[in-house]
Amino acid sequence: MSGIYKSAGAAQRVETHAAVRSLPPLLAIVGGRDVMLDSAETRDRLERFAPRAKVLFLPDAYHVIPGHTDVIHDFLRAPQPV
């Protein structure tokens, strides 16, 4: 399975589930109404194949999701599994 995820205007391709599994710890905050990517598919794929991913899915949010500074700060300061 391959997917394209857009970031800062450039496409980043993650080709396989193995590649997703090898991602470092990450925080994904995704809006269910995002028109730039399939947020539900992104959430499902990360939850299934990226064991070190923390996914915050906001079903009524769009692409720009303000007001989550504390969530980001807490993630960055928390000890991460190796």
N, C-alpha and C positions, 0 to 999 in steps of 0.2 A: 504494500500500500504506500502510495506517495501522497504528499500534501504540500501545498504552498502556503507559507505563512508570511504576511507582509509586515515589515518593520521599518519605520523611517523611510518609507517610499521604495525600499528595495526588497525583492522577494528572497526569502531564505527557504531552501528546499530541505526537507527532512525525508529521505528516501524510504527508510524501512522502520519497522517497529524496533529493530535492534538499535538503530540510531537514536530513536526516542528514548529507549531504555538507558542509553549511555549519557543522556543529558545530565549536567550537574544539577544540584538542588536549585529549584526555580519557583518563583511565585507567578502565577498567571491569574490576572484579574480580567475577566472577560464579560462583556455585556451580551445578553441574549438577543438584543436587537441590532447588533453590530452588522453593518452592511458590507464591511471590508473583508470579513472572514466568517466562516461557519463556526460560530462560537460553541454550539452544542457538540459538534464533531471534535473541535479542539479540546473541549472539556473532557469528553468521553475518551479520547485517545490518550490524553495526558494521565487521566485517572487509571486507565487500564495498563498503559505501557511505561509510564515514567514514575517509578516508585518514590523518587525524591521530589516530586512536584506537589506543591500546594496550590489547589485551584479554588478561586473564589468566583463563583458564577452568579452574576446578577441578571436575572431574566428580563428585567425591564430597562436595563441600561443599554446605551448605544456604544460607539467606539471610544469616545472620550468619557472617562469615568473619574470625575473629580472627587475629592474628599476621602481618600483612602491612605493618606500619609501615615497614619498610625499603624495600619496593617503592614505597609511596606517597611516602615521603621522596625516594627517588631520582628518581621521576617529576617531582615538584614542583621539584626542584633542577636538573633537566636542561634544557639549552637547548631550546626548542620551535621547530619550523619555523613560519614565518609563512604 
